[in-house]
Structure formats: structure tokens, C-alpha cells
Amino acid sequence: RRWSGYHRRSRVETKMHCLKLLGHRLIARDFDRQVAELQVRIAVLNGYTALGIPVTKVAG
């Protein structure tokens, strides 16, 4: 897995699937607004990802 990079590629494919679930098309017509729309989608995905990451603390 480390040699081929499969794990990293799998995580990227999972993220792209999640991005596609938010919508296949861009609503905005202007390029700058399209960029902003994609940035908002990515921010939403990052927020969901942050919710799923466990918080680990040192016991002792």
C-alpha cells in the first residue's frame, strides 16, 4: 500500500465521490463565481471531514 500509494488514491477517490454528491453542475455562469462555488463546496466537505476525525488525547 505504501509502495503503490493505493491508500492515498482511495481517499482522494472517496472525496471526489462526496464532491459529486453535492451536485454535478455549477450554477454560476461567471468564471470567478464558479471558482467561489467550488470553494464553498470544498469548505463544506472539509467541515464534514473535520467532524469525522476523532480527537485523541494522551492518557496518563
HELIX and SHEET records of a PDB file:
HELIX    1   1 TYR A    6  LEU A   21  1                                  16    
HELIX    2   2 PHE A   31  GLY A   52  1                                  22    
END                                                                             
